[in-house]
Amino acid sequence: MNDLVATGAARSSQPPSTSLTPHVAVSDTVSTVTTVIGAIAVVALLAVLVLMARQRREVRRANEALALSRELRHRYDALQSVTKEGALVSSLTGKVLDMSERAAAILGLEVASSNGRQLTDLPIVLVNEAGLAMNPAAVLGHRTGTGHSGFTVDSELVGIALPGGAQGQARMVQVSSQLVPAGDGEQPAVLTTLVDVTGRREVEAALSRSETQFRVAMENAPIGMALVDLEWRVVEANAALAELLGTSVAALRGYPMADLGTPETRDAEREEVERLLQGSQHRFSLEKRYQRADGHLVWVVLDAALVRTPTGAPDHFVVQVRDSTESRLQAEMLTHRAMHDPLTGLANRTLLQEVLQSVLEQPGVVDRVAVLACDLDGFKEINDRYGHAAGDEVLVHVAGVLRAATARRGTVARLGGDEFVVVVQDIDGPKAVFEVAAAIHAGLQEPVRVARRRLAVAASIGIALADPDMADGGAPAMLAAADAALYRAKAAGRGRTEVYDPTMSHISGAGLQSELAGALEAGELVAHYQPIVDLGDARVVGYEALVRWHHPYRGLLLPQAFLPLAQEGGLAVQLGQHVARQVVETVARMPDPTKWVSVNVSADQLGDGEFATTLLAEISRHRVMAGRIVVELTETSLVASGTRIRHELTQLSAAGVPVLLDDFGTGQSPLSYLRDLPVAGVKLDMSFTSGIPDDPTAGKVARALGALARELAMVTIAEGIEHMEQADFLHRNGWRYGQGWLFGSAQPAQSVLAVSPSA
């Protein structure tokens, strides 16, 4: 090894050979070039790799963008397939860039054939609401005023006339446009949305028609109608309701429904409303009284239903108000007739038993209640000898005697035939019942005038005083006891009064026409005048003429004594003309030119024109104002009246002679008379007046009849007034005038002519 080292060292110390020097230089150059080339190759390769990676990223991004674009397009198409709006994109020059399927369907076009076309070339016809044609480019494309992106043009309603559609029909479309940036390359585009509102318009039109129909029906309904809010206040009302309440539609708006009625029914009404709101019922009906603007009361039937929203929440009430005054009047009249004797107006057996049973069920009846049974002596002989008409007159007279004798201390009833019963109620019952019995005997001492005769009438009376045992037996026991006492009175000689005691058994025991004709010629038939007063101040405003016969032998005869025979003998017309002449002459001589006189006329005196002709001729001859002569006709006389009678009444009314309906409320069809005859006023029959104020049914009927007459703007007169309580009650309930014993009996003409104008 040392040799080698030494040899190497020796070699290195020697200078190199000249033959090897160029070779070594070339080798070094080549090596350097190779290194440079390799480095360049590596750099190029890296650059290529970088470029390839970038390209792959760009391709990936492009693919992702394409996928996103496709996804967005799919979403756009899906959205357009379910939306009701159609979309149309057009350039500012009016070229269709894109159109959704919905837009194409709305316009009646195809997407493939429409894209790329000018809006003006599209095969569509647009019209405005007036039916005039419109330029498609002006409606669907760019409009003046859209100067910057995002500016939205107000929507416009246009019609699209589709090919093959019915003439005059068009699809209604709501169109609105908006500029979108870069919608056409770098330029903005116009996005137009289209909404088919044909169905909505049809629904709106149908709703409008329904609302119009409802409003017209409500405004013209013959019954009262109102829309009421949840606070039970009137929102809207029709004319019928305003007329019923005597006010205006404007005054009803906002008015509480509850305040329309009287206080006694407000709680019940509120309960019904609450039940509607709670859903426990769908509607309710309630009969109640409403107070008119003039203070008068009317009966109505209130029907209410609750209208709810589609979600079920309460929204408002629909209310109907029907005037039930007439039907209630008829019902109360039927009730009154069912409970009263038609001949005398007294209570009948049914009502008497109800009253007596009610009284006996009250505490403390002993020594406070008594029953008086009255039976006429010899009444069967009167009927058999003089006829039932005479018997009826006797019964009416006796009924008046019993009313006067009772003096409002009890209830008077007719059980049938000549049997009467009085239920006496007083603090001292025994004393009161004996006073009533004595007054009955005293009242019957004066003979009853029937036809040409003066008929003596007497009565047997039985009395039963309430004791504990009898009160426990109720009304049948009391009536049986009084009947037993009555039977004892008849058996003991009649014309007597007996009081029940337990030892009694309860066993109960039946040539004038020619004179009248001569009386007419001799002037024996004259008119007496009963005053009619204003119930407000008791001032005499007129008179009723009542015919009397000054018989030379029998004295002063009342109408019931001779009028039936006058009708039978064919003297009714002549008698009516005779009285009419007297009345007109008396009116012409009256010192007060404001007072009027009414004349009673029956159906027998009408129909041939003679009465009307005579009356009008006398009015003209004496130069009397026609309005100062009033014709009263009894309601019962009109039941079978014909057209000739109506013609004569119309003739009198047209000449200025008022026509009053007498005995109002007692006939068969008073309402039809008010409708069919030229009636200017009504007179309340005394059978109703006599029951006031003790008989609540009579009071209700009087109130209802007065309300009906006032509603028809008629004059109201109540007859048969005997007490101030009756006068006050009738005046409070709308009866303006009254007559009766309280204000004076019928007096001869001389008494009337002697009254000064200021009296």
C-alpha positions in Angstrom: 0.0 0.0 0.0 2.8 2.3 0.8 4.2 1.8 -2.7 1.0 2.7 -4.2 0.8 5.8 -2.3 4.2 6.7 -3.1 3.6 6.0 -6.7 0.5 8.1 -6.7 2.2 10.9 -5.0 5.0 10.8 -7.5 2.5 10.9 -10.3 0.7 13.8 -9.0 3.8 15.7 -8.7 4.6 15.4 -12.3 3.1 17.9 -14.8 0.2 16.6 -17.0 0.6 15.3 -20.4 -0.3 17.7 -23.2 -2.1 15.1 -25.3 -5.0 14.8 -22.8 -5.9 18.4 -22.1 -8.5 19.2 -25.0 -10.4 16.0 -24.3 -11.0 17.0 -20.7 -12.4 20.4 -21.7 -14.9 19.0 -24.1 -16.1 16.6 -21.5 -16.7 19.4 -19.1 -18.7 21.4 -21.6 -21.0 18.5 -22.4 -21.6 17.9 -18.8 -22.6 21.5 -18.3 -25.0 21.6 -21.2 -26.6 18.3 -20.1 -27.2 19.7 -16.7 -28.8 22.9 -18.1 -31.0 20.9 -20.5 -32.1 18.7 -17.6 -33.0 21.6 -15.5 -35.0 23.2 -18.3 -36.8 20.0 -18.9 -37.7 19.7 -15.3 -39.0 23.3 -15.3 -41.0 22.7 -18.4 -42.4 19.6 -17.0 -43.4 21.4 -13.9 -45.0 24.1 -15.9 -47.0 21.6 -17.9 -48.1 19.9 -14.8 -49.2 23.2 -13.3 -51.0 24.1 -16.4 -52.7 20.7 -16.6 -53.8 21.0 -12.9 -55.2 24.5 -13.5 -57.0 23.3 -16.6 -58.4 20.4 -14.7 -59.6 22.9 -12.0 -61.2 25.1 -14.7 -62.8 22.1 -16.3 -64.1 21.0 -12.9 -65.4 24.5 -12.2 -67.0 24.6 -15.6 -68.6 21.3 -15.0 -69.8 22.4 -11.6 -71.2 25.6 -13.0 -72.9 23.6 -15.8 -74.3 21.2 -13.2 -75.5 24.2 -11.1 -77.0 25.8 -14.2 -78.8 22.6 -15.0 -79.9 22.3 -11.4 -81.1 25.8 -11.3 -82.9 25.3 -14.6 -84.5 22.2 -13.3 -85.6 24.1 -10.2 -86.8 27.0 -12.4 -88.8 24.6 -14.6 -90.2 22.8 -11.5 -91.1 26.2 -10.0 -92.8 27.3 -13.2 -94.7 24.0 -13.4 -96.4 24.6 -10.0 -96.7 28.4 -9.9 -99.7 30.3 -11.1 -97.6 33.0 -12.5 -96.1 32.8 -16.0 -92.7 34.4 -16.8 -91.7 36.0 -20.1 -88.2 37.5 -20.7 -87.7 39.8 -23.6 -85.0 42.1 -24.8 -85.3 45.9 -24.8 -85.9 45.6 -28.6 -88.9 43.3 -28.0 -87.4 39.9 -28.8 -88.6 37.0 -26.8 -85.6 35.6 -24.9 -87.4 33.0 -22.8 -90.9 32.0 -21.9 -92.1 29.6 -19.2 -94.6 26.9 -19.9 -97.2 28.7 -17.7 -96.7 31.9 -19.6 -97.2 30.1 -22.9 -100.3 28.4 -21.6 -101.7 31.7 -20.4 -101.0 33.4 -23.8 -102.1 30.4 -25.8 -98.7 29.9 -27.4 -96.0 27.3 -27.7 -92.6 27.9 -26.1 -90.5 26.5 -29.0 -92.1 28.5 -31.6 -92.2 31.7 -29.5 -88.7 32.0 -28.3 -86.6 34.3 -30.5 -89.6 36.0 -32.1 -90.6 39.6 -31.8 -93.5 40.4 -29.4 -95.3 42.1 -32.2 -95.2 38.9 -34.2 -96.8 36.7 -31.6 -100.2 35.4 -32.7 -102.1 36.9 -29.7 -104.8 39.5 -29.4 -104.8 41.7 -26.3 -107.7 43.9 -25.2 -108.2 46.3 -22.3 -111.2 46.3 -19.9 -113.1 48.4 -22.4 -112.6 45.8 -25.1 -110.2 47.8 -27.2 -107.2 46.1 -28.9 -103.8 46.7 -27.4 -100.2 46.4 -28.8 -98.5 43.3 -27.4 -95.1 45.0 -27.3 -96.5 47.8 -25.3 -98.0 45.5 -22.7 -95.5 42.6 -22.5 -92.3 44.4 -23.4 -90.3 47.5 -22.4 -92.4 50.5 -21.4 -91.5 54.1 -21.2 -90.6 55.0 -17.7 -88.5 51.9 -16.9 -85.3 53.8 -16.9 -83.3 51.7 -14.5 -82.9 48.2 -13.4 -85.4 47.0 -10.8 -88.0 49.6 -11.7 -91.4 47.9 -11.5 -94.3 49.0 -13.6 -97.7 49.0 -12.1 -99.6 45.9 -13.0 -102.2 46.1 -15.7 -105.3 44.0 -16.3 -105.7 42.9 -19.9 -107.8 40.4 -21.8 -106.4 37.7 -24.0 -108.7 36.7 -26.8 -107.9 33.0 -27.4 -108.5 31.5 -30.8 -111.6 29.4 -31.0 -113.0 31.0 -27.8 -116.6 32.3 -27.6 -117.1 35.7 -29.1 -116.9 38.5 -26.6 -115.1 36.3 -24.0 -111.4 36.8 -23.1 -109.1 35.4 -20.5 -108.3 38.1 -17.9 -104.6 38.4 -17.1 -102.8 40.6 -14.6 -99.5 41.8 -16.3 -96.5 43.5 -14.6 -93.0 44.2 -15.9 -89.6 44.7 -14.4 -86.1 45.5 -15.7 -83.5 42.9 -14.7 -79.7 43.6 -15.1 -77.6 41.6 -17.6 -80.6 39.7 -18.6 -79.6 40.0 -22.3 -75.8 39.5 -22.2 -74.5 42.8 -20.8 -77.8 44.5 -21.5 -80.8 44.6 -19.2 -83.9 42.6 -20.1 -87.6 42.9 -19.4 -89.1 40.3 -17.0 -92.9 40.2 -17.5 -95.0 38.2 -15.1 -98.5 37.1 -16.1 -101.2 35.9 -13.6 -104.5 34.4 -14.9 -107.2 36.1 -12.8 -110.2 34.9 -14.8 -111.4 32.5 -12.1 -110.8 35.1 -9.4 -112.6 37.7 -11.4 -115.5 35.3 -11.9 -115.6 34.5 -8.2 -115.4 38.3 -7.4 -118.2 38.9 -9.9 -120.3 36.1 -8.3 -119.6 37.5 -4.8 -120.5 41.0 -6.1 -123.7 39.7 -7.6 -124.5 37.8 -4.4 -123.8 40.9 -2.3 -125.9 43.0 -4.6 -128.8 40.5 -4.6 -128.6 40.3 -0.8 -128.6 44.1 -0.4 -131.5 44.5 -2.9 -133.4 41.7 -1.2 -132.7 43.2 2.2 -133.6 46.8 1.2 -136.9 45.7 -0.4 -137.9 43.0 2.1 -141.4 43.5 3.4 -140.2 42.7 6.9 -137.5 44.4 9.0 -134.0 43.2 8.5 -130.7 44.2 10.0 -127.0 43.3 10.2 -125.8 43.4 13.8 -122.2 43.3 15.1 -121.0 41.0 17.9 -121.6 43.8 20.4 -125.3 43.5 19.4 -125.4 46.9 17.7 -127.1 47.6 14.4 -124.6 47.9 11.5 -127.1 48.2 8.7 -130.9 48.1 8.6 -133.5 48.2 5.9 -136.4 50.6 5.3 -139.0 48.1 6.6 -137.4 48.0 10.0 -137.0 51.8 10.2 -140.7 52.2 9.2 -141.8 49.6 11.8 -139.9 51.6 14.5 -141.0 55.0 13.2 -137.5 56.2 12.6 -134.9 56.3 9.8 -132.2 53.9 8.6 -129.5 56.3 9.5 -130.7 56.7 13.1 -130.7 52.9 13.5 -127.0 52.5 12.5 -124.9 52.0 15.6 -128.0 51.7 17.9 -128.0 48.9 20.5 -130.5 46.2 19.6 -131.3 45.6 23.2 -132.4 49.3 23.7 -135.1 48.9 21.0 -137.1 46.6 23.3 -138.8 47.1 26.6 -136.7 46.3 29.7 -138.6 43.1 30.8 -137.3 41.1 27.8 -133.7 42.3 27.7 -132.2 39.6 29.9 -133.9 36.8 27.9 -132.6 38.4 24.7 -129.1 38.6 26.0 -129.1 35.0 27.1 -130.2 33.9 23.6 -127.4 36.0 22.0 -124.8 34.5 24.4 -126.0 31.0 23.4 -125.5 31.8 19.8 -121.9 33.0 20.5 -121.1 29.9 22.5 -122.3 27.7 19.7 -125.1 26.0 21.7 -127.7 27.0 19.1 -127.6 28.3 15.5 -130.5 30.7 15.7 -133.3 31.9 18.1 -136.7 33.4 17.9 -138.2 35.7 20.5 -141.5 37.5 20.7 -141.2 40.9 22.5 -142.3 44.5 22.4 -140.4 47.2 20.7 -140.8 50.9 21.5 -141.3 53.1 18.5 -139.7 56.6 18.2 -143.1 58.1 19.0 -143.2 56.1 22.3 -145.9 53.6 21.2 -145.2 49.9 21.6 -145.5 47.2 18.9 -145.3 43.5 19.2 -142.6 41.9 17.1 -141.0 38.5 16.5 -137.2 38.7 16.6 -135.3 36.0 14.6 -131.5 36.1 14.8 -128.8 33.9 13.3 -125.0 34.1 13.7 -122.7 34.2 10.7 -119.2 32.8 11.2 -116.0 33.2 9.2 -114.5 30.3 7.3 -112.4 29.5 10.4 -115.5 29.3 12.5 -115.0 32.5 14.4 -118.2 34.6 15.0 -118.5 37.5 12.5 -121.9 39.1 12.7 -125.6 38.5 13.2 -128.4 38.6 10.6 -131.6 39.7 12.3 -135.2 39.7 11.1 -138.0 41.6 12.9 -141.6 40.7 12.0 -144.5 42.9 13.1 -146.7 40.5 15.1 -149.1 43.1 16.4 -151.9 41.9 14.2 -151.4 38.2 14.9 -151.1 38.9 18.6 -154.1 41.1 18.5 -156.1 38.3 16.9 -154.8 35.8 19.4 -155.7 38.0 22.3 -159.1 38.7 20.8 -159.6 35.0 20.5 -158.5 34.5 24.0 -160.8 37.2 25.2 -163.7 35.7 23.3 -162.9 32.2 24.7 -163.0 33.7 28.2 -166.0 36.0 27.9 -169.7 35.8 27.2 -170.3 37.1 23.7 -173.7 38.6 24.6 -172.9 40.5 27.8 -169.1 40.8 27.7 -168.9 39.2 31.2 -166.5 36.5 32.1 -167.7 33.0 31.2 -167.6 29.8 33.2 -164.0 29.0 32.3 -162.6 32.3 33.3 -164.7 32.4 36.4 -163.3 29.1 37.6 -159.8 30.2 36.9 -160.2 33.4 38.8 -162.0 31.8 41.8 -159.4 29.0 42.0 -156.6 31.5 41.9 -158.2 33.6 44.7 -158.8 30.6 46.9 -155.2 29.5 46.6 -154.0 32.8 48.1 -153.4 33.0 51.9 -156.0 34.6 54.1 -159.1 34.0 52.0 -161.4 33.4 54.9 -163.6 36.4 55.5 -162.2 38.0 52.4 -163.8 36.0 49.6 -167.4 35.2 48.9 -169.3 33.8 45.9 -172.8 35.2 44.9 -174.9 33.1 42.6 -177.8 35.0 40.8 -180.6 33.6 38.8 -183.5 35.6 37.2 -187.0 34.8 38.3 -189.4 34.1 35.5 -186.9 34.6 32.7 -188.2 31.5 30.8 -191.6 33.1 30.6 -190.0 36.3 29.1 -188.2 34.2 26.4 -191.3 32.2 25.6 -193.7 35.1 25.5 -191.6 37.9 24.0 -188.9 36.0 22.1 -185.2 35.5 22.5 -184.3 39.0 21.3 -186.3 40.4 24.3 -184.6 37.9 26.5 -181.2 39.0 25.3 -182.0 42.6 26.1 -183.0 41.6 29.6 -179.7 39.7 30.0 -177.7 42.7 28.8 -179.5 45.0 31.2 -179.0 42.6 34.1 -175.3 42.3 33.3 -175.1 46.1 33.6 -176.9 46.0 37.0 -174.4 43.4 38.3 -171.4 45.4 37.1 -172.7 48.5 38.8 -173.6 46.6 42.0 -170.2 44.9 42.3 -168.5 48.3 41.9 -165.2 46.7 41.0 -165.0 44.6 44.1 -164.9 41.3 42.2 -165.5 39.4 39.0 -168.9 39.2 37.3 -169.6 36.2 35.1 -172.4 34.7 33.1 -172.5 30.9 33.3 -175.2 30.5 30.7 -178.9 31.3 30.2 -179.9 33.6 33.1 -177.3 32.3 35.6 -174.8 34.8 36.9 -172.1 34.5 39.4 -170.1 37.2 41.2 -166.8 36.4 43.0 -166.5 39.2 45.7 -163.0 40.1 47.0 -162.9 42.6 49.9 -161.2 43.1 53.2 -164.6 42.5 54.8 -166.0 39.8 52.5 -169.3 39.1 54.3 -170.2 42.8 54.4 -169.2 43.4 50.8 -171.2 40.5 49.4 -174.4 41.5 51.2 -173.9 45.1 49.9 -173.6 43.7 46.4 -176.7 41.6 46.8 -178.7 44.5 48.1 -177.5 46.7 45.2 -178.6 44.0 42.7 -182.1 43.8 44.1 -182.3 47.6 44.1 -181.0 47.9 40.5 -183.6 45.4 39.3 -186.5 47.3 40.8 -186.7 49.5 37.7 -188.5 47.6 34.9 -186.6 46.8 31.8 -188.0 48.5 28.7 -188.3 45.9 25.9 -190.2 46.9 22.7 -193.5 48.4 23.9 -193.3 46.8 27.3 -191.8 47.4 30.6 -190.8 44.0 32.0 -190.4 43.5 35.6 -187.3 41.5 36.4 -186.3 40.1 39.8 -183.5 37.8 40.9 -182.9 35.1 43.5 -179.4 35.2 45.1 -177.4 32.6 46.9 -174.3 33.4 48.9 -171.4 31.3 50.0 -168.7 32.6 52.3 -165.2 31.2 52.2 -164.3 29.1 55.2 -161.3 26.8 55.7 -163.1 23.6 54.6 -164.7 25.3 51.6 -161.4 26.9 50.6 -159.8 23.5 50.6 -162.5 22.2 48.3 -161.5 24.9 45.7 -163.7 26.6 43.1 -166.1 23.7 42.6 -167.0 23.6 46.3 -167.6 27.3 46.5 -169.8 27.3 43.4 -171.8 24.3 44.6 -172.4 26.0 47.9 -173.6 29.2 46.3 -175.8 27.2 44.0 -177.3 25.4 46.9 -178.1 28.7 48.6 -179.6 30.0 45.4 -181.9 26.9 45.1 -183.1 27.6 48.7 -183.8 31.2 47.8 -186.0 30.2 44.8 -187.8 27.6 46.9 -188.5 30.1 49.6 -190.4 32.5 47.3 -187.9 34.0 44.9 -186.6 37.6 44.9 -184.7 36.6 48.0 -181.1 36.2 49.2 -180.0 33.1 51.1 -176.6 32.3 52.7 -175.3 28.8 52.5 -175.0 26.8 55.6 -174.0 23.1 55.9 -177.6 22.0 56.4 -178.4 22.9 52.8 -178.1 20.3 50.1 -175.8 21.1 47.2 -178.6 20.4 44.8 -179.5 23.1 42.3 -183.1 23.5 41.1 -186.6 28.4 33.9 -199.9 46.7 17.1 -196.0 48.4 17.9 -194.9 48.7 14.2 -197.9 50.7 13.3 -197.3 53.0 16.3 -193.6 53.4 15.2 -194.6 54.5 11.7 -197.0 57.0 13.2 -194.3 58.2 15.6 -192.0 59.0 12.7 -194.6 61.2 11.1 -195.5 62.8 14.5 -191.9 63.6 15.3 -191.9 61.5 18.5 -188.5 60.0 17.5 -185.8 62.4 18.5 -182.0 62.4 18.9 -180.3 62.8 22.2 -176.6 63.7 22.3 -173.9 62.1 24.5 -170.7 64.1 24.7 -167.4 62.8 23.4 -164.3 64.3 25.1 -160.6 64.6 24.5 -159.1 62.2 27.1 -156.1 64.6 27.5 -158.1 67.5 28.9 -161.7 66.3 29.2 -162.7 69.0 26.7 -165.9 68.2 24.8 -165.1 67.8 21.1 -168.3 66.2 19.7 -171.3 64.2 20.4 -172.9 60.9 19.5 -176.5 61.1 18.4 -178.7 58.4 20.0 -182.3 58.0 19.0 -185.1 58.0 21.6 -188.8 57.5 21.3 -191.0 59.9 23.4 -193.9 57.4 23.6 -197.1 59.2 24.6 -198.0 56.5 27.1 -194.8 54.5 27.9 -192.4 57.4 28.3 -188.9 57.6 26.9 -187.9 54.4 25.1 -184.3 53.4 24.4 -183.2 52.2 21.0 -183.2 48.5 21.9 -186.9 48.7 22.7 -187.9 49.6 19.1 -185.0 49.4 16.6 -185.3 45.6 16.1 -189.0 46.1 15.2 -188.1 49.0 12.9 -185.8 46.7 11.0 -188.4 44.0 10.8 -191.1 46.4 9.6 -188.9 47.9 6.9 -188.7 51.3 8.6 -184.9 51.3 9.2 -184.0 53.5 6.2 -186.8 55.9 6.9 -185.7 56.1 10.6 -182.1 56.7 9.5 -183.1 59.6 7.2 -185.3 61.1 9.9 -182.4 61.1 12.5 -179.9 62.4 9.8 -182.2 65.4 9.1 -182.4 66.2 12.9 -178.7 65.9 13.4 -177.6 68.1 10.5 -180.1 70.8 11.6 -178.8 70.6 15.2 -175.2 70.9 14.1 -176.0 73.9 12.0 -177.5 75.6 15.1 -174.6 74.7 17.4 -172.8 77.8 18.8 -169.4 76.1 18.5 -168.5 75.5 14.8 -165.7 73.1 15.7 -167.8 70.4 17.4 -169.0 67.4 15.4 -171.8 64.8 15.8 -171.8 61.1 14.8 -174.8 59.3 13.5 -175.3 55.5 14.0 -176.1 53.7 10.8 -176.8 50.0 10.3 -176.3 47.8 7.2 -180.1 47.8 6.7 -180.0 51.6 6.2 -177.2 51.4 3.5 -177.0 49.9 0.1 -179.7 51.7 -1.9 -178.2 55.2 -1.8 -181.1 56.9 0.0 -179.4 57.5 3.3 -176.2 58.9 1.6 -178.3 61.1 -0.7 -180.4 62.4 2.2 -177.5 63.1 4.4 -175.4 64.9 1.8 -178.5 66.9 0.7 -179.1 68.1 4.2 -175.4 69.0 4.7 -175.6 71.1 1.5 -178.9 72.7 2.4 -177.8 73.8 5.9 -174.3 74.8 4.7 -172.6 72.6 7.3 -169.0 71.4 6.8 -169.1 67.7 5.8 -166.4 66.9 8.4 -168.8 67.9 11.3 -171.1 65.0 10.5 -169.6 61.5 11.2 -171.2 58.2 10.2 -170.8 55.3 12.8 -171.6 51.8 11.6 -171.7 48.9 13.9 -169.2 46.2 13.0 -171.7 43.4 13.3 -173.9 45.0 10.7 -171.2 44.7 8.1 -170.6 41.0 8.4 -172.7 40.2 5.3 -172.4 43.6 3.6 -172.1 43.7 -0.2 -170.4 46.0 -2.7 -173.4 48.4 -2.8 -172.8 49.2 0.9 -169.1 49.8 0.3 -170.0 52.0 -2.7 -172.3 54.2 -0.5 -169.6 54.4 2.2 -167.0 55.4 -0.4 -169.5 58.1 -1.7 -169.8 59.6 1.8 -166.1 59.4 2.5 -165.3 61.1 -0.8 -167.7 63.9 0.1 -165.8 64.6 3.3 -168.0 62.7 5.7 -165.7 60.6 8.0 -166.7 56.9 8.6 -166.1 55.3 12.0 -166.2 51.6 12.8 -168.4 51.1 15.9 -168.0 48.2 18.4 -164.5 47.7 17.2 -163.0 44.4 18.3 -166.2 42.4 18.7 -167.0 41.4 15.1 -165.7 38.5 13.1 -163.2 40.3 10.9 -162.3 43.8 12.0 -159.0 43.8 10.2 -160.5 43.1 6.9 -163.0 46.0 7.4 -160.1 48.4 8.1 -158.4 47.2 4.9 -161.5 47.1 2.6 -163.7 49.9 3.8 -163.0 53.7 3.7 -162.8 53.9 7.5 -161.4 57.0 9.2 -161.5 55.9 12.8 -162.6 53.2 15.3 -164.6 53.1 18.5 -163.6 50.6 21.2 -166.5 48.4 22.3 -167.5 48.9 25.9 -167.1 45.2 26.6 -163.3 45.8 26.6 -163.6 49.2 28.4 -165.6 47.7 31.3 -162.8 45.2 32.1 -160.2 47.9 32.5 -158.1 48.0 34.6 -158.9 44.8 36.6 -159.1 42.5 33.6 -155.5 42.2 32.2 -156.7 40.6 28.9 -159.2 43.5 28.3 -156.3 45.9 28.9 -154.1 44.1 26.4 -156.7 44.0 23.8 -157.5 47.7 24.2 -153.8 48.5 24.0 -153.3 46.3 20.9 -156.4 47.7 19.1 -155.3 51.2 19.8 -151.8 50.5 18.5 -153.3 49.0 15.3 -155.5 52.0 14.7 -152.7 54.5 15.3 -150.5 52.6 12.9 -153.2 53.1 10.3 -153.5 56.8 11.2 -157.1 56.5 12.4 -159.2 58.4 14.9 -159.5 56.4 18.2 -162.6 56.7 20.5 -163.3 54.5 23.5 -166.9 54.2 24.7 -168.4 53.0 28.0 -166.0 54.8 30.3 -167.3 54.9 33.8 -164.3 55.6 36.0 -161.2 57.9 35.8 -158.9 54.8 36.0 -160.4 53.6 32.7 -160.0 57.0 31.1 -156.4 57.4 32.3 -155.5 53.8 31.2 -157.0 54.3 27.7 -155.3 57.7 27.3 -151.9 56.3 28.3 -152.3 53.6 25.7 -153.1 55.8 22.8 -156.9 56.3 22.8 -157.5 59.9 22.1 -161.2 60.4 22.7 -163.7 58.8 25.0 -167.4 58.8 26.0 -169.4 57.2 28.8 -171.3 57.9 32.0 -168.1 59.5 33.4 -168.4 62.4 31.0 -172.2 62.6 30.8 -175.3 60.8 29.5 -177.2 61.5 26.4 -179.1 64.8 26.6 -181.8 66.4 24.4 -180.7 68.8 21.7 -181.7 71.8 23.7 -178.9 71.0 26.3 -176.3 70.8 23.5 -177.5 74.1 21.8 -177.3 75.9 25.2 -173.6 75.0 25.6 -171.3 78.0 25.0 -168.4 77.7 22.6 -165.9 78.1 25.4 -167.4 75.3 27.5 
